[in-house]
């Protein structure tokens, strides 16, 4: 085990038990290993991964209603994999259109034994077969209208949570927080 990522995760996410921290660290080692082949992330530092991928992903937990979650444009599995590890009783579906990334996510699910995770290789514009209590996304959308279209994946009274960095979203409720001294926002739309 890479003690550097483990130690950084313990610092960034001090409320999770060691077994969950270990799963997060194992996920990062897989991301790091696959990154040169399929370009999963620009972040390569263990410290930045602990904060900007894992701690940032888990900021959404306090805003999630009970029920299943869909991660739209999951890529390397952020925020879906950290959410699934932190809350193993919650069903998490990872939506990823690119075959290689979907293959990576299926490998992560199998190797980490994440029974609460499913991977769906499709585009966000596709009609979903099921609706979810919440949709989360860190994906970049060209305009807010495309982003809000992700509400099609959400059941009545559900929410869409978008990780927006420090970008304002005028039609959403904004949750502000700081990460390593930098302002961040989660934009929340209710259906």
C-alpha positions as CSV (number, residue, x, y, z in Angstrom):
1,X,0.0,0.0,0.0
2,X,1.2,3.5,-0.8
3,X,1.4,5.1,2.6
4,X,1.6,8.6,1.1
5,X,-2.0,8.5,-0.4
6,X,-3.3,6.6,2.7
7,X,-1.8,9.3,5.1
8,X,-3.1,12.2,3.0
9,X,-6.6,10.6,2.9
10,X,-6.5,10.2,6.7
11,X,-5.8,13.9,7.0
12,X,-8.3,15.1,4.4
13,X,-11.1,12.7,5.4
14,X,-10.7,12.1,9.2
15,X,-14.3,10.9,9.8
16,X,-14.1,7.7,7.7
17,X,-12.9,4.4,9.2
18,X,-9.6,2.9,8.2
19,X,-11.3,0.2,6.0
20,X,-13.0,2.9,3.9
21,X,-9.8,4.9,3.7
22,X,-8.0,1.8,2.5
23,X,-10.6,1.3,-0.3
24,X,-10.2,5.0,-1.3
25,X,-6.4,4.5,-1.4
26,X,-6.7,1.4,-3.5
27,X,-9.0,3.2,-5.9
28,X,-6.4,6.0,-6.3
29,X,-3.7,3.5,-7.0
30,X,-5.8,2.0,-9.8
31,X,-6.5,5.5,-11.2
32,X,-2.8,6.3,-11.0
33,X,-1.9,3.0,-12.7
34,X,-4.4,3.4,-15.6
35,X,-3.9,7.2,-16.0
36,X,-1.1,7.0,-18.5
37,X,-3.2,4.7,-20.8
38,X,-6.6,6.4,-20.8
39,X,-6.0,9.9,-19.3
40,X,-8.3,9.7,-16.3
41,X,-7.1,12.8,-14.4
42,X,-4.6,15.7,-14.6
43,X,-4.0,15.4,-10.8
44,X,-1.0,13.1,-10.1
45,X,0.0,14.2,-6.6
46,X,-1.2,12.0,-3.7
47,X,-1.9,15.1,-1.6
48,X,-4.0,16.8,-4.3
49,X,-5.8,13.6,-5.0
50,X,-6.8,13.2,-1.4
51,X,-8.2,16.7,-1.2
52,X,-9.4,17.6,-4.8
53,X,-10.8,14.2,-5.7
54,X,-11.8,12.4,-2.5
55,X,-12.5,15.1,0.0
56,X,-14.2,17.2,-2.6
57,X,-16.3,14.3,-3.8
58,X,-17.5,13.6,-0.2
59,X,-18.7,17.2,0.3
60,X,-21.9,16.2,-1.5
61,X,-22.9,13.7,1.2
62,X,-24.6,16.3,3.4
63,X,-26.8,17.4,0.5
64,X,-27.9,14.0,-0.7
65,X,-31.5,12.8,0.0
66,X,-32.0,9.2,1.0
67,X,-32.0,6.8,-2.0
68,X,-29.9,5.9,-5.0
69,X,-27.4,8.2,-6.7
70,X,-26.3,8.4,-10.4
71,X,-22.9,9.9,-11.2
72,X,-23.2,11.4,-14.7
73,X,-19.9,11.6,-16.6
74,X,-18.1,9.5,-14.0
75,X,-14.7,9.3,-15.7
76,X,-12.3,8.0,-13.1
77,X,-15.1,7.5,-10.7
78,X,-15.4,10.9,-9.0
79,X,-17.6,11.6,-7.1
80,X,-19.4,8.2,-7.4
81,X,-16.7,5.8,-6.1
82,X,-15.9,7.8,-3.0
83,X,-19.7,8.2,-2.3
84,X,-20.2,4.5,-2.7
85,X,-17.3,3.6,-0.4
86,X,-18.4,6.2,2.3
87,X,-22.0,4.9,2.2
88,X,-22.0,1.2,1.2
89,X,-25.8,1.0,1.8
90,X,-26.5,3.5,-1.0
91,X,-26.9,2.3,-4.6
92,X,-24.6,4.3,-6.9
93,X,-24.8,4.1,-10.7
94,X,-21.8,5.4,-12.7
95,X,-22.7,6.7,-16.1
96,X,-19.8,7.0,-18.5
97,X,-20.0,7.2,-22.3
98,X,-16.4,6.3,-23.1
99,X,-15.8,2.5,-23.4
100,X,-12.2,2.6,-21.9
101,X,-13.3,4.6,-18.9
102,X,-16.4,2.4,-18.4
103,X,-14.1,-0.6,-18.5
104,X,-11.9,1.0,-15.9
105,X,-14.9,1.6,-13.6
106,X,-16.1,-2.0,-14.0
107,X,-12.5,-3.1,-13.0
108,X,-12.6,-0.8,-9.9
109,X,-16.1,-2.2,-8.9
110,X,-14.8,-5.8,-9.2
111,X,-11.4,-5.3,-7.5
112,X,-12.8,-3.3,-4.6
113,X,-15.8,-5.5,-4.2
114,X,-18.3,-2.6,-4.5
115,X,-21.6,-4.5,-4.6
116,X,-23.5,-1.2,-4.4
117,X,-22.0,0.1,-7.6
118,X,-23.2,-0.4,-11.2
119,X,-21.6,1.0,-14.4
120,X,-23.7,2.1,-17.3
121,X,-21.9,2.9,-20.6
122,X,-24.2,5.6,-22.1
123,X,-24.4,9.3,-22.7
124,X,-26.1,11.7,-20.3
125,X,-28.5,12.7,-23.0
126,X,-29.9,9.1,-23.2
127,X,-33.3,8.4,-21.7
128,X,-32.6,6.7,-18.4
129,X,-34.2,3.3,-17.6
130,X,-34.6,4.3,-14.0
131,X,-34.8,7.5,-12.0
132,X,-32.6,8.3,-9.0
133,X,-33.0,10.3,-5.7
134,X,-30.0,12.3,-6.8
135,X,-27.7,12.9,-9.7
136,X,-24.2,14.2,-9.1
137,X,-21.7,15.4,-11.7
138,X,-18.2,16.8,-11.9
139,X,-18.3,16.7,-15.7
140,X,-18.0,19.9,-17.6
141,X,-21.0,21.0,-19.6
142,X,-20.8,23.7,-22.3
143,X,-23.8,25.5,-20.9
144,X,-26.0,25.4,-17.8
145,X,-29.0,24.2,-19.9
146,X,-27.0,21.0,-20.8
147,X,-26.1,20.5,-17.1
148,X,-29.7,21.0,-15.9
149,X,-30.8,18.4,-18.5
150,X,-29.3,15.9,-16.2
151,X,-32.4,16.4,-14.1
152,X,-34.0,13.9,-16.5
153,X,-32.2,11.2,-14.5
154,X,-33.8,12.4,-11.2
155,X,-37.1,11.4,-9.7
156,X,-39.7,13.9,-8.4
157,X,-38.4,15.8,-5.3
158,X,-34.8,14.6,-6.1
159,X,-31.8,16.8,-6.6
160,X,-29.0,17.4,-9.1
161,X,-25.7,18.4,-7.5
162,X,-22.9,19.8,-9.7
163,X,-19.4,20.4,-8.6
164,X,-18.7,23.9,-10.0
165,X,-15.4,24.9,-8.5
166,X,-16.0,28.6,-7.9
167,X,-18.4,29.1,-10.8
168,X,-21.7,30.6,-10.0
169,X,-25.0,29.0,-11.2
170,X,-27.8,31.6,-10.9
171,X,-30.7,29.1,-11.1
172,X,-29.4,26.8,-8.4
173,X,-29.0,26.8,-4.6
174,X,-25.3,27.3,-3.9
175,X,-23.4,25.4,-1.2
176,X,-20.1,27.1,-0.5
177,X,-17.0,25.6,1.1
178,X,-13.3,25.8,1.0
179,X,-10.8,23.2,-0.1
180,X,-7.1,23.8,0.7
181,X,-7.9,27.5,1.1
182,X,-9.7,27.8,-2.3
183,X,-13.4,28.7,-2.6
184,X,-15.6,25.9,-4.0
185,X,-19.3,25.6,-4.8
186,X,-21.8,22.9,-5.2
187,X,-24.8,24.0,-7.3
188,X,-28.0,22.2,-6.3
189,X,-31.2,22.0,-8.4
190,X,-34.3,20.4,-7.0
191,X,-36.8,18.7,-9.4
